[in-house]
Amino acid sequence: MFTALILGHWISLCGGNLTRRMQGEELLMGAEDKVSNKAEELKGKAKEGAGRLTDDERLEAEGRADQSKSHLKQAGEKLKDGAEKVKDAFKD
């Protein structure tokens, strides 16, 4: 239920522009991955901020690492979405 609420909110934030041509499980996995990656980015920002507030350099660095990891995953998702659009363009 909670995932469905997050997923619905994510789709509305994206203006419903998630790849609509994808069906069923593929769409859900792609959306769940995007939500998960964004959550990881936000967690990293929180860790970095907490590290700054407490002068904990290790926690701050860990937060930056979490954000970098998330950004790489998001870039991979964008590449995958772009490849799907190119593939679909050749189908028509």
Buried (B, 14 or more C-beta within 10 A) or exposed (E): EEEEEBBEEBBEEEEEEBBEEBEEEEBBEBBBBBBEBBEBBEBBBEBBEBBEEEEBEEBBEBBBEBBEBBBEBBEEBEEEBEEBEEEEEEEE
